[in-house]
């Protein structure tokens, strides 16, 4: 490992590795259209992302006129079907992601994804960018009985990667809390789907571009 201080670098997915805002907004608006609701803009949807699609849908309904009884359960499958069929229309890796993964891989360090997105959708999305096979494990919001901010997905990531010192990179309070709860250091990305300024998330470190990640990790 060339003296690199980590055996595992874990990543959140939406708002961390990939900019998925456009496709997630389209999925929310598809569901809202079935309720004859006006579409929401990306700025409105951005802070709704991070706790999974059902939470995003509920927040979208709340922001567009309220949450009628049974609406979330009825619209959730519609949202997932639409999103699965249009999962990478607008989505792209954030600048520097591929180069950072290349550098981490060259160091013999394992990478993993822990997301609150359903595992099958996470795998489908990562495969669109030839990233799924690069991950030692992919843990989704439905892989375990709990999801971030529980520490259990982080513990499972470490176990599935064969153990060793780990660090977790994310863009939300759920990522930072999951890492803290698991006793793992965290890095927040300032360009993600933030609901507050990145320094206020409480992460151990903040980066503004993926070019900064590996040099930072090498010093820790």
N, CA and C atoms as a LAMMPS dump frame, in Angstrom:
ITEM: TIMESTEP
0
ITEM: NUMBER OF ATOMS
660
ITEM: BOX BOUNDS ff ff ff
-5.0000000000000000e+02 5.0000000000000000e+02
-5.0000000000000000e+02 5.0000000000000000e+02
-5.0000000000000000e+02 5.0000000000000000e+02
ITEM: ATOMS id mol type element x y z
1 1 1 N 0.812 -1.205 0
2 1 2 C 0 0 0
3 1 3 C 0.853 1.265 0
4 2 1 N 2.153 1.126 -0.156
5 2 2 C 3.042 2.274 -0.284
6 2 3 C 2.927 3.242 0.888
7 3 1 N 2.638 2.729 2.07
8 3 2 C 2.553 3.583 3.237
9 3 3 C 1.296 4.416 3.341
10 4 1 N 0.348 4.21 2.451
11 4 2 C -0.904 4.978 2.499
12 4 3 C -1.66 4.609 3.772
13 5 1 N -2.229 5.599 4.476
14 5 2 C -2.751 5.322 5.818
15 5 3 C -4.118 4.644 5.878
16 6 1 N -4.752 4.406 4.739
17 6 2 C -6.078 3.789 4.752
18 6 3 C -6.1 2.548 3.869
19 7 1 N -6.825 1.537 4.334
20 7 2 C -7.036 0.329 3.53
21 7 3 C -8.318 0.424 2.719
22 8 1 N -9.254 1.288 3.162
23 8 2 C -10.575 1.398 2.54
24 8 3 C -10.96 2.873 2.476
25 9 1 N -11.434 3.29 1.311
26 9 2 C -12.047 4.608 1.166
27 9 3 C -13.486 4.392 0.717
28 10 1 N -14.419 4.75 1.591
29 10 2 C -15.83 4.594 1.279
30 10 3 C -16.419 5.907 0.796
31 11 1 N -17.42 5.787 -0.083
32 11 2 C -18.053 6.966 -0.665
33 11 3 C -19.571 6.857 -0.589
34 12 1 N -20.21 7.97 -0.298
35 12 2 C -21.617 8.137 -0.615
36 12 3 C -21.733 8.217 -2.14
37 13 1 N -22.944 8.133 -2.663
38 13 2 C -23.125 8.113 -4.114
39 13 3 C -23.679 9.437 -4.637
40 14 1 N -24.953 9.705 -4.381
41 14 2 C -25.593 10.917 -4.902
42 14 3 C -25.021 12.156 -4.223
43 15 1 N -24.511 13.076 -5.023
44 15 2 C -23.961 14.301 -4.468
45 15 3 C -22.534 14.17 -4.002
46 16 1 N -21.966 12.974 -4.128
47 16 2 C -20.575 12.756 -3.734
48 16 3 C -19.772 12.241 -4.924
49 17 1 N -20.017 11.02 -5.351
50 17 2 C -19.356 10.515 -6.553
51 17 3 C -20 11.062 -7.82
52 18 1 N -21.328 11.077 -7.829
53 18 2 C -22.059 11.447 -9.042
54 18 3 C -23.003 12.608 -8.791
55 19 1 N -23.077 13.504 -9.774
56 19 2 C -24.062 14.581 -9.758
57 19 3 C -25.331 14.041 -10.406
58 20 1 N -26.272 13.631 -9.582
59 20 2 C -27.505 12.992 -10.047
60 20 3 C -28.719 13.908 -9.902
61 21 1 N -28.482 15.19 -9.637
62 21 2 C -29.576 16.092 -9.305
63 21 3 C -30.621 16.183 -10.401
64 22 1 N -30.188 16.271 -11.653
65 22 2 C -31.136 16.405 -12.75
66 22 3 C -32.067 15.216 -12.877
67 23 1 N -31.515 14.014 -12.766
68 23 2 C -32.341 12.812 -12.92
69 23 3 C -33.238 12.577 -11.704
70 24 1 N -32.752 12.903 -10.508
71 24 2 C -33.595 12.771 -9.326
72 24 3 C -34.737 13.788 -9.356
73 25 1 N -34.452 14.997 -9.806
74 25 2 C -35.504 16.011 -9.935
75 25 3 C -36.55 15.567 -10.943
76 26 1 N -36.115 14.998 -12.056
77 26 2 C -37.058 14.514 -13.057
78 26 3 C -37.95 13.42 -12.497
79 27 1 N -37.383 12.542 -11.674
80 27 2 C -38.174 11.462 -11.081
81 27 3 C -39.208 12.008 -10.102
82 28 1 N -38.809 12.969 -9.283
83 28 2 C -39.759 13.6 -8.367
84 28 3 C -40.873 14.271 -9.153
85 29 1 N -40.511 14.991 -10.189
86 29 2 C -41.524 15.715 -10.964
87 29 3 C -42.448 14.777 -11.733
88 30 1 N -41.94 13.613 -12.125
89 30 2 C -42.814 12.609 -12.739
90 30 3 C -43.897 12.183 -11.751
91 31 1 N -43.484 11.928 -10.509
92 31 2 C -44.461 11.542 -9.491
93 31 3 C -45.434 12.679 -9.195
94 32 1 N -44.93 13.9 -9.119
95 32 2 C -45.806 15.041 -8.841
96 32 3 C -46.804 15.263 -9.969
97 33 1 N -46.375 15.017 -11.202
98 33 2 C -47.283 15.191 -12.338
99 33 3 C -48.472 14.245 -12.255
100 34 1 N -48.259 13.059 -11.662
101 34 2 C -49.37 12.115 -11.501
102 34 3 C -50.391 12.631 -10.488
103 35 1 N -50.016 13.623 -9.704
104 35 2 C -50.913 14.27 -8.757
105 35 3 C -51.371 15.632 -9.271
106 36 1 N -51.063 15.916 -10.55
107 36 2 C -51.371 17.214 -11.149
108 36 3 C -50.722 18.362 -10.38
109 37 1 N -49.515 18.097 -9.854
110 37 2 C -48.756 19.127 -9.155
111 37 3 C -47.769 19.79 -10.124
112 38 1 N -47.469 21.044 -9.863
113 38 2 C -46.467 21.76 -10.648
114 38 3 C -45.083 21.195 -10.354
115 39 1 N -44.203 21.199 -11.348
116 39 2 C -42.853 20.65 -11.128
117 39 3 C -42.029 21.53 -10.195
118 40 1 N -41.072 20.896 -9.53
119 40 2 C -40.123 21.588 -8.676
120 40 3 C -38.813 21.791 -9.421
121 41 1 N -38.107 22.859 -9.087
122 41 2 C -36.796 23.091 -9.667
123 41 3 C -35.724 22.322 -8.936
124 42 1 N -34.547 22.258 -9.536
125 42 2 C -33.453 21.505 -8.924
126 42 3 C -33.038 22.097 -7.576
127 43 1 N -33.136 23.413 -7.438
128 43 2 C -32.751 24.023 -6.164
129 43 3 C -33.675 23.584 -5.035
130 44 1 N -34.943 23.321 -5.371
131 44 2 C -35.892 22.855 -4.356
132 44 3 C -35.634 21.399 -3.988
133 45 1 N -35.263 20.586 -4.972
134 45 2 C -35.087 19.148 -4.736
135 45 3 C -33.742 18.859 -4.07
136 46 1 N -32.743 19.659 -4.341
137 46 2 C -31.386 19.397 -3.85
138 46 3 C -31.345 19.026 -2.362
139 47 1 N -31.934 19.822 -1.457
140 47 2 C -31.83 19.473 -0.031
141 47 3 C -32.696 18.297 0.39
142 48 1 N -33.541 17.783 -0.521
143 48 2 C -34.383 16.631 -0.204
144 48 3 C -33.641 15.306 -0.37
145 49 1 N -32.472 15.351 -0.993
146 49 2 C -31.724 14.144 -1.337
147 49 3 C -30.843 13.731 -0.168
148 50 1 N -30.711 12.444 0.06
149 50 2 C -29.77 11.952 1.055
150 50 3 C -30.324 10.867 1.958
151 51 1 N -31.655 10.84 2.105
152 51 2 C -32.243 9.83 2.992
153 51 3 C -33.029 8.772 2.22
154 52 1 N -32.832 8.719 0.917
155 52 2 C -33.522 7.726 0.112
156 52 3 C -34.672 8.331 -0.671
157 53 1 N -35.143 7.567 -1.666
158 53 2 C -36.145 8.082 -2.596
159 53 3 C -37.498 8.319 -1.935
160 54 1 N -37.877 7.495 -0.978
161 54 2 C -39.19 7.679 -0.344
162 54 3 C -39.232 8.997 0.421
163 55 1 N -38.158 9.289 1.14
164 55 2 C -38.089 10.571 1.851
165 55 3 C -38.104 11.732 0.854
166 56 1 N -37.377 11.597 -0.243
167 56 2 C -37.349 12.636 -1.268
168 56 3 C -38.746 12.876 -1.838
169 57 1 N -39.479 11.801 -2.1
170 57 2 C -40.845 11.921 -2.601
171 57 3 C -41.745 12.613 -1.592
172 58 1 N -41.653 12.212 -0.345
173 58 2 C -42.485 12.823 0.689
174 58 3 C -42.209 14.319 0.811
175 59 1 N -40.929 14.682 0.763
176 59 2 C -40.569 16.092 0.833
177 59 3 C -41.047 16.842 -0.405
178 60 1 N -40.983 16.187 -1.558
179 60 2 C -41.478 16.81 -2.785
180 60 3 C -42.975 17.078 -2.728
181 61 1 N -43.72 16.122 -2.198
182 61 2 C -45.154 16.32 -2.022
183 61 3 C -45.426 17.454 -1.04
184 62 1 N -44.683 17.459 0.047
185 62 2 C -44.883 18.495 1.065
186 62 3 C -44.621 19.882 0.484
187 63 1 N -43.594 19.985 -0.335
188 63 2 C -43.222 21.283 -0.908
189 63 3 C -44.17 21.748 -1.999
190 64 1 N -44.93 20.82 -2.559
191 64 2 C -45.78 21.175 -3.7
192 64 3 C -47.258 21.226 -3.356
193 65 1 N -47.601 21.112 -2.083
194 65 2 C -49.01 21.246 -1.726
195 65 3 C -49.499 20.32 -0.648
196 66 1 N -48.632 19.494 -0.094
197 66 2 C -49.038 18.631 0.998
198 66 3 C -48.933 17.16 0.659
199 67 1 N -49.055 16.327 1.693
200 67 2 C -48.88 14.878 1.558
201 67 3 C -50.202 14.192 1.876
202 68 1 N -51.035 13.931 0.869
203 68 2 C -52.314 13.249 1.124
204 68 3 C -52.095 11.832 1.636
205 69 1 N -53.045 11.33 2.388
206 69 2 C -52.966 9.958 2.894
207 69 3 C -52.799 8.98 1.737
208 70 1 N -51.839 8.094 1.859
209 70 2 C -51.626 7.048 0.868
210 70 3 C -50.859 7.478 -0.361
211 71 1 N -50.565 8.77 -0.499
212 71 2 C -49.923 9.242 -1.727
213 71 3 C -48.498 8.72 -1.862
214 72 1 N -47.759 8.692 -0.754
215 72 2 C -46.365 8.24 -0.832
216 72 3 C -46.306 6.779 -1.254
217 73 1 N -47.124 5.934 -0.635
218 73 2 C -47.1 4.51 -0.979
219 73 3 C -47.547 4.27 -2.413
220 74 1 N -48.477 5.086 -2.884
221 74 2 C -48.979 4.907 -4.254
222 74 3 C -47.971 5.398 -5.296
223 75 1 N -47.311 6.503 -5.013
224 75 2 C -46.431 7.121 -6.001
225 75 3 C -45.001 6.587 -5.955
226 76 1 N -44.616 6.001 -4.836
227 76 2 C -43.231 5.539 -4.688
228 76 3 C -42.826 4.536 -5.776
229 77 1 N -43.634 3.502 -6.058
230 77 2 C -43.243 2.59 -7.144
231 77 3 C -43.169 3.291 -8.498
232 78 1 N -44.047 4.266 -8.725
233 78 2 C -44.027 5.011 -9.987
234 78 3 C -42.726 5.8 -10.117
235 79 1 N -42.313 6.428 -9.032
236 79 2 C -41.067 7.189 -9.04
237 79 3 C -39.88 6.267 -9.314
238 80 1 N -39.838 5.118 -8.625
239 80 2 C -38.714 4.196 -8.813
240 80 3 C -38.66 3.651 -10.233
241 81 1 N -39.818 3.313 -10.797
242 81 2 C -39.839 2.792 -12.166
243 81 3 C -39.334 3.834 -13.153
244 82 1 N -39.801 5.067 -12.985
245 82 2 C -39.358 6.135 -13.886
246 82 3 C -37.86 6.377 -13.73
247 83 1 N -37.414 6.439 -12.483
248 83 2 C -35.996 6.72 -12.247
249 83 3 C -35.111 5.606 -12.805
250 84 1 N -35.52 4.348 -12.584
251 84 2 C -34.731 3.245 -13.101
252 84 3 C -34.609 3.262 -14.611
253 85 1 N -35.639 3.762 -15.289
254 85 2 C -35.634 3.815 -16.753
255 85 3 C -34.919 5.056 -17.29
256 86 1 N -34.654 6.033 -16.425
257 86 2 C -34.015 7.291 -16.85
258 86 3 C -32.901 7.656 -15.867
259 87 1 N -32.102 6.663 -15.491
260 87 2 C -31.212 6.827 -14.347
261 87 3 C -29.957 7.636 -14.651
262 88 1 N -29.582 7.73 -15.91
263 88 2 C -28.339 8.428 -16.243
264 88 3 C -28.503 9.339 -17.451
265 89 1 N -29.652 9.999 -17.54
266 89 2 C -29.891 10.939 -18.643
267 89 3 C -29.033 12.186 -18.462
268 90 1 N -29.041 12.719 -17.241
269 90 2 C -28.293 13.94 -16.946
270 90 3 C -27.125 13.705 -15.992
271 91 1 N -27.092 12.581 -15.317
272 91 2 C -26.091 12.347 -14.272
273 91 3 C -24.685 12.2 -14.856
274 92 1 N -23.706 12.675 -14.081
275 92 2 C -22.301 12.589 -14.463
276 92 3 C -21.44 12.501 -13.218
277 93 1 N -20.269 11.882 -13.32
278 93 2 C -19.328 11.941 -12.202
279 93 3 C -18.903 13.39 -11.945
280 94 1 N -18.699 13.726 -10.691
281 94 2 C -18.169 15.041 -10.388
282 94 3 C -16.738 15.148 -10.926
283 95 1 N -16.306 16.365 -11.242
284 95 2 C -14.945 16.537 -11.767
285 95 3 C -13.895 15.924 -10.841
286 96 1 N -12.989 15.177 -11.44
287 96 2 C -11.89 14.585 -10.688
288 96 3 C -12.163 13.231 -10.084
289 97 1 N -13.409 12.75 -10.159
290 97 2 C -13.757 11.474 -9.522
291 97 3 C -12.952 10.318 -10.111
292 98 1 N -12.956 10.195 -11.421
293 98 2 C -12.306 9.042 -12.057
294 98 3 C -10.808 9.046 -11.766
295 99 1 N -10.188 10.211 -11.862
296 99 2 C -8.751 10.303 -11.587
297 99 3 C -8.445 9.945 -10.135
298 100 1 N -9.311 10.396 -9.208
299 100 2 C -9.096 10.064 -7.793
300 100 3 C -9.223 8.564 -7.565
301 101 1 N -10.219 7.93 -8.164
302 101 2 C -10.379 6.486 -8.025
303 101 3 C -9.188 5.749 -8.633
304 102 1 N -8.688 6.249 -9.756
305 102 2 C -7.508 5.636 -10.37
306 102 3 C -6.309 5.687 -9.421
307 103 1 N -6.133 6.836 -8.758
308 103 2 C -4.992 6.998 -7.839
309 103 3 C -5.151 6.09 -6.623
310 104 1 N -6.363 5.997 -6.102
311 104 2 C -6.606 5.134 -4.939
312 104 3 C -6.361 3.671 -5.313
313 105 1 N -6.86 3.279 -6.479
314 105 2 C -6.69 1.898 -6.932
315 105 3 C -5.219 1.572 -7.14
316 106 1 N -4.448 2.523 -7.671
317 106 2 C -3.028 2.304 -7.918
318 106 3 C -2.253 2.11 -6.616
319 107 1 N -2.8 2.624 -5.52
320 107 2 C -2.173 2.461 -4.205
321 107 3 C -2.541 1.129 -3.548
322 108 1 N -3.388 0.35 -4.206
323 108 2 C -3.807 -0.921 -3.64
324 108 3 C -4.855 -0.781 -2.559
325 109 1 N -5.549 0.361 -2.552
326 109 2 C -6.576 0.65 -1.551
327 109 3 C -7.943 0.3 -2.124
328 110 1 N -8.812 -0.296 -1.297
329 110 2 C -10.144 -0.678 -1.747
330 110 3 C -11.096 0.511 -1.655
331 111 1 N -12.011 0.577 -2.608
332 111 2 C -13.062 1.591 -2.589
333 111 3 C -14.418 0.905 -2.462
334 112 1 N -15.371 1.629 -1.877
335 112 2 C -16.697 1.07 -1.635
336 112 3 C -17.716 2.197 -1.683
337 113 1 N -18.961 1.828 -1.893
338 113 2 C -20.066 2.786 -1.874
339 113 3 C -21.045 2.386 -0.787
340 114 1 N -21.427 3.347 0.039
341 114 2 C -22.502 3.176 1.015
342 114 3 C -23.489 4.306 0.773
343 115 1 N -24.671 3.967 0.31
344 115 2 C -25.668 4.945 -0.092
345 115 3 C -27.02 4.592 0.511
346 116 1 N -27.881 5.588 0.646
347 116 2 C -29.258 5.316 1.056
348 116 3 C -30.166 5.058 -0.137
349 117 1 N -29.615 5.099 -1.352
350 117 2 C -30.345 4.683 -2.546
351 117 3 C -30.496 3.166 -2.528
352 118 1 N -31.598 2.648 -3.048
353 118 2 C -31.785 1.202 -3.129
354 118 3 C -30.585 0.556 -3.832
355 119 1 N -30.158 -0.596 -3.33
356 119 2 C -28.932 -1.193 -3.849
357 119 3 C -29.004 -1.475 -5.346
358 120 1 N -30.127 -1.99 -5.835
359 120 2 C -30.185 -2.327 -7.261
360 120 3 C -30.077 -1.073 -8.128
361 121 1 N -30.618 0.045 -7.647
362 121 2 C -30.499 1.294 -8.399
363 121 3 C -29.079 1.845 -8.309
364 122 1 N -28.449 1.699 -7.151
365 122 2 C -27.062 2.138 -7.018
366 122 3 C -26.155 1.354 -7.972
367 123 1 N -26.351 0.05 -8.029
368 123 2 C -25.535 -0.771 -8.927
369 123 3 C -25.794 -0.417 -10.385
370 124 1 N -27.071 -0.198 -10.728
371 124 2 C -27.423 0.166 -12.099
372 124 3 C -26.769 1.492 -12.487
373 125 1 N -26.845 2.464 -11.592
374 125 2 C -26.269 3.777 -11.878
375 125 3 C -24.754 3.709 -11.997
376 126 1 N -24.099 3.064 -11.045
377 126 2 C -22.64 2.953 -11.1
378 126 3 C -22.177 2.218 -12.355
379 127 1 N -22.949 1.213 -12.767
380 127 2 C -22.585 0.463 -13.976
381 127 3 C -22.634 1.34 -15.222
382 128 1 N -23.5 2.335 -15.223
383 128 2 C -23.597 3.246 -16.369
384 128 3 C -22.277 3.976 -16.611
385 129 1 N -21.483 4.128 -15.571
386 129 2 C -20.211 4.841 -15.677
387 129 3 C -19.017 3.916 -15.45
388 130 1 N -19.257 2.597 -15.59
389 130 2 C -18.21 1.579 -15.424
390 130 3 C -17.538 1.677 -14.063
391 131 1 N -18.317 2.033 -13.055
392 131 2 C -17.78 2.16 -11.703
393 131 3 C -18.192 1.022 -10.782
394 132 1 N -19.23 0.278 -11.126
395 132 2 C -19.723 -0.754 -10.213
396 132 3 C -18.663 -1.807 -9.925
397 133 1 N -17.962 -2.26 -10.957
398 133 2 C -16.973 -3.321 -10.774
399 133 3 C -15.703 -2.829 -10.083
400 134 1 N -15.567 -1.515 -9.945
401 134 2 C -14.391 -0.971 -9.283
402 134 3 C -14.554 -0.946 -7.759
403 135 1 N -15.777 -1.156 -7.301
404 135 2 C -16.051 -1.091 -5.873
405 135 3 C -15.933 -2.475 -5.236
406 136 1 N -15.253 -2.54 -4.1
407 136 2 C -15.129 -3.809 -3.388
408 136 3 C -16.477 -4.258 -2.844
409 137 1 N -17.329 -3.301 -2.492
410 137 2 C -18.695 -3.611 -2.08
411 137 3 C -19.57 -2.396 -2.345
412 138 1 N -20.851 -2.646 -2.539
413 138 2 C -21.847 -1.59 -2.715
414 138 3 C -22.985 -1.89 -1.747
415 139 1 N -23.205 -1.004 -0.799
416 139 2 C -24.244 -1.185 0.207
417 139 3 C -25.293 -0.108 0.009
418 140 1 N -26.525 -0.53 -0.24
419 140 2 C -27.615 0.409 -0.468
420 140 3 C -28.477 0.595 0.758
421 141 1 N -29.483 1.438 0.598
422 141 2 C -30.371 1.729 1.714
423 141 3 C -31.221 0.56 2.139
424 142 1 N -31.347 -0.45 1.258
425 142 2 C -32.148 -1.629 1.577
426 142 3 C -31.294 -2.89 1.715
427 143 1 N -29.969 -2.737 1.719
428 143 2 C -29.084 -3.9 1.852
429 143 3 C -29.171 -4.488 3.251
430 144 1 N -29.217 -3.618 4.238
431 144 2 C -29.348 -4.019 5.633
432 144 3 C -30.72 -3.594 6.142
433 145 1 N -30.987 -3.874 7.389
434 145 2 C -32.252 -3.441 7.996
435 145 3 C -32.227 -1.972 8.387
436 146 1 N -31.038 -1.371 8.381
437 146 2 C -30.878 0.039 8.751
438 146 3 C -30.064 0.735 7.672
439 147 1 N -30.089 2.055 7.699
440 147 2 C -29.354 2.845 6.725
441 147 3 C -28.669 4.002 7.448
442 148 1 N -27.813 4.74 6.739
443 148 2 C -27.197 5.924 7.332
444 148 3 C -28.286 6.856 7.851
445 149 1 N -28.124 7.457 9.037
446 149 2 C -26.9 7.652 9.813
447 149 3 C -26.528 6.522 10.78
448 150 1 N -27.193 5.374 10.716
449 150 2 C -26.756 4.234 11.513
450 150 3 C -25.307 3.888 11.15
451 151 1 N -24.522 3.446 12.115
452 151 2 C -23.158 3.036 11.8
453 151 3 C -23.075 1.683 11.112
454 152 1 N -24.164 0.92 11.124
455 152 2 C -24.088 -0.46 10.644
456 152 3 C -23.673 -0.571 9.173
457 153 1 N -24.154 0.295 8.268
458 153 2 C -23.662 0.183 6.888
459 153 3 C -22.155 0.426 6.761
460 154 1 N -21.617 1.315 7.588
461 154 2 C -20.171 1.546 7.555
462 154 3 C -19.433 0.331 8.106
463 155 1 N -19.935 -0.23 9.2
464 155 2 C -19.323 -1.451 9.737
465 155 3 C -19.369 -2.577 8.695
466 156 1 N -20.5 -2.703 8.002
467 156 2 C -20.626 -3.751 6.983
468 156 3 C -19.654 -3.512 5.838
469 157 1 N -19.477 -2.254 5.445
470 157 2 C -18.508 -1.915 4.393
471 157 3 C -17.117 -2.399 4.781
472 158 1 N -16.71 -2.091 6.011
473 158 2 C -15.372 -2.476 6.457
474 158 3 C -15.212 -3.998 6.48
475 159 1 N -16.23 -4.674 7.004
476 159 2 C -16.18 -6.138 7.07
477 159 3 C -16.103 -6.751 5.68
478 160 1 N -16.93 -6.249 4.763
479 160 2 C -16.967 -6.816 3.408
480 160 3 C -15.689 -6.52 2.628
481 161 1 N -14.981 -5.472 3.03
482 161 2 C -13.717 -5.133 2.374
483 161 3 C -12.534 -5.864 2.998
484 162 1 N -12.792 -6.663 4.023
485 162 2 C -11.733 -7.448 4.635
486 162 3 C -11.058 -6.793 5.815
487 163 1 N -11.635 -5.675 6.306
488 163 2 C -11.087 -5.008 7.475
489 163 3 C -9.974 -4.045 7.132
490 164 1 N -9.564 -3.278 8.137
491 164 2 C -8.522 -2.289 7.951
492 164 3 C -9.03 -0.89 8.235
493 165 1 N -8.112 0.061 8.266
494 165 2 C -8.483 1.45 8.563
495 165 3 C -9.267 2.04 7.399
496 166 1 N -10.392 2.678 7.715
497 166 2 C -11.288 3.202 6.688
498 166 3 C -11.557 4.68 6.932
499 167 1 N -11.955 5.354 5.868
500 167 2 C -12.431 6.735 5.922
501 167 3 C -13.634 6.831 5.004
502 168 1 N -14.561 7.762 5.32
503 168 2 C -15.782 7.848 4.527
504 168 3 C -15.959 9.26 3.984
505 169 1 N -16.332 9.348 2.711
506 169 2 C -16.482 10.613 1.996
507 169 3 C -17.95 10.797 1.631
508 170 1 N -18.52 11.936 1.998
509 170 2 C -19.934 12.17 1.699
510 170 3 C -20.261 13.644 1.629
511 171 1 N -21.556 13.921 1.446
512 171 2 C -21.984 15.315 1.276
513 171 3 C -23.127 15.705 2.204
514 172 1 N -23.532 14.809 3.096
515 172 2 C -24.704 15.105 3.925
516 172 3 C -24.418 14.834 5.391
517 173 1 N -25.283 15.354 6.225
518 173 2 C -25.173 15.122 7.663
519 173 3 C -25.328 13.637 7.976
520 174 1 N -26.077 12.91 7.149
521 174 2 C -26.27 11.472 7.365
522 174 3 C -24.961 10.722 7.142
523 175 1 N -24.166 11.181 6.173
524 175 2 C -22.861 10.566 5.927
525 175 3 C -21.914 10.811 7.092
526 176 1 N -21.875 12.063 7.528
527 176 2 C -20.968 12.425 8.62
528 176 3 C -21.367 11.711 9.906
529 177 1 N -22.667 11.673 10.198
530 177 2 C -23.138 11.009 11.411
531 177 3 C -22.863 9.514 11.366
532 178 1 N -23.074 8.895 10.205
533 178 2 C -22.808 7.454 10.083
534 178 3 C -21.338 7.157 10.354
535 179 1 N -20.461 7.99 9.785
536 179 2 C -19.03 7.79 10.003
537 179 3 C -18.675 7.988 11.48
538 180 1 N -19.175 9.055 12.072
539 180 2 C -18.887 9.316 13.481
540 180 3 C -19.409 8.185 14.358
541 181 1 N -20.632 7.738 14.08
542 181 2 C -21.228 6.663 14.869
543 181 3 C -20.436 5.371 14.744
544 182 1 N -19.752 5.207 13.595
545 182 2 C -18.952 4.003 13.361
546 182 3 C -17.508 4.17 13.821
547 183 1 N -17.152 5.36 14.303
548 183 2 C -15.786 5.593 14.73
549 183 3 C -14.804 5.728 13.59
550 184 1 N -15.301 6.233 12.453
551 184 2 C -14.5 6.344 11.235
552 184 3 C -14.362 7.829 10.886
553 185 1 N -13.177 8.301 10.496
554 185 2 C -13.053 9.698 10.083
555 185 3 C -13.847 9.975 8.804
556 186 1 N -14.199 11.248 8.618
557 186 2 C -15.061 11.608 7.497
558 186 3 C -14.501 12.802 6.74
559 187 1 N -14.826 12.832 5.457
560 187 2 C -14.5 13.95 4.576
561 187 3 C -15.792 14.411 3.936
562 188 1 N -16.089 15.698 4.015
563 188 2 C -17.263 16.259 3.344
564 188 3 C -16.82 16.94 2.056
565 189 1 N -17.635 16.783 1.005
566 189 2 C -17.378 17.48 -0.258
567 189 3 C -18.26 18.723 -0.298
568 190 1 N -17.655 19.853 -0.62
569 190 2 C -18.39 21.116 -0.562
570 190 3 C -19.295 21.328 -1.77
571 191 1 N -19.176 20.462 -2.791
572 191 2 C -19.921 20.639 -4.035
573 191 3 C -21.152 19.739 -4.118
574 192 1 N -21.476 19.034 -3.039
575 192 2 C -22.575 18.071 -3.083
576 192 3 C -23.935 18.705 -2.885
577 193 1 N -24.908 17.866 -2.536
578 193 2 C -26.293 18.317 -2.364
579 193 3 C -26.489 18.785 -0.92
580 194 1 N -25.842 19.874 -0.587
581 194 2 C -25.748 20.31 0.795
582 194 3 C -27.033 20.989 1.263
583 195 1 N -27.4 20.727 2.508
584 195 2 C -28.505 21.46 3.125
585 195 3 C -27.975 22.525 4.081
586 196 1 N -26.642 22.662 4.115
587 196 2 C -25.969 23.666 4.94
588 196 3 C -24.539 23.773 4.413
589 197 1 N -23.82 24.836 4.758
590 197 2 C -22.425 24.919 4.302
591 197 3 C -21.618 23.712 4.771
592 198 1 N -20.731 23.226 3.915
593 198 2 C -19.986 22.002 4.213
594 198 3 C -19.258 22.045 5.552
595 199 1 N -18.645 23.165 5.951
596 199 2 C -17.955 23.171 7.249
597 199 3 C -18.895 22.949 8.437
598 200 1 N -20.196 23.171 8.229
599 200 2 C -21.157 22.998 9.314
600 200 3 C -21.66 21.565 9.457
601 201 1 N -21.219 20.682 8.563
602 201 2 C -21.649 19.286 8.648
603 201 3 C -20.952 18.54 9.78
604 202 1 N -19.828 19.069 10.238
605 202 2 C -19.112 18.427 11.335
606 202 3 C -18.143 17.352 10.91
607 203 1 N -17.848 17.282 9.616
608 203 2 C -16.873 16.293 9.14
609 203 3 C -15.475 16.647 9.642
610 204 1 N -14.598 15.661 9.641
611 204 2 C -13.224 15.893 10.076
612 204 3 C -12.455 16.746 9.07
613 205 1 N -12.821 16.646 7.799
614 205 2 C -12.137 17.384 6.741
615 205 3 C -13.148 17.758 5.667
616 206 1 N -12.836 18.793 4.894
617 206 2 C -13.678 19.239 3.783
618 206 3 C -12.792 19.401 2.555
619 207 1 N -13.281 18.932 1.405
620 207 2 C -12.583 19.169 0.138
621 207 3 C -13.516 19.908 -0.815
622 208 1 N -12.91 20.692 -1.7
623 208 2 C -13.663 21.461 -2.683
624 208 3 C -13.588 20.849 -4.077
625 209 1 N -12.74 19.85 -4.261
626 209 2 C -12.561 19.192 -5.558
627 209 3 C -11.928 17.831 -5.285
628 210 1 N -12.244 16.862 -6.113
629 210 2 C -11.688 15.517 -5.898
630 210 3 C -10.179 15.455 -6.085
631 211 1 N -9.598 16.453 -6.762
632 211 2 C -8.145 16.484 -6.879
633 211 3 C -7.473 16.579 -5.505
634 212 1 N -8.221 17.082 -4.508
635 212 2 C -7.661 17.276 -3.168
636 212 3 C -7.716 16.006 -2.315
637 213 1 N -8.487 14.992 -2.743
638 213 2 C -8.776 13.879 -1.843
639 213 3 C -7.554 13.044 -1.489
640 214 1 N -6.881 12.488 -2.496
641 214 2 C -5.761 11.583 -2.21
642 214 3 C -4.619 12.3 -1.497
643 215 1 N -4.225 13.525 -1.914
644 215 2 C -3.199 14.23 -1.135
645 215 3 C -3.589 14.46 0.32
646 216 1 N -4.882 14.751 0.56
647 216 2 C -5.35 14.901 1.95
648 216 3 C -5.214 13.596 2.701
649 217 1 N -5.732 12.505 2.135
650 217 2 C -5.721 11.217 2.829
651 217 3 C -4.298 10.772 3.143
652 218 1 N -3.369 11.086 2.262
653 218 2 C -1.983 10.664 2.47
654 218 3 C -1.365 11.298 3.689
655 219 1 N -1.936 12.415 4.163
656 219 2 C -1.355 13.126 5.302
657 219 3 C -1.973 12.705 6.636
658 220 1 N -3.013 11.871 6.612
659 220 2 C -3.781 11.598 7.822
660 220 3 C -3.251 10.358 8.57
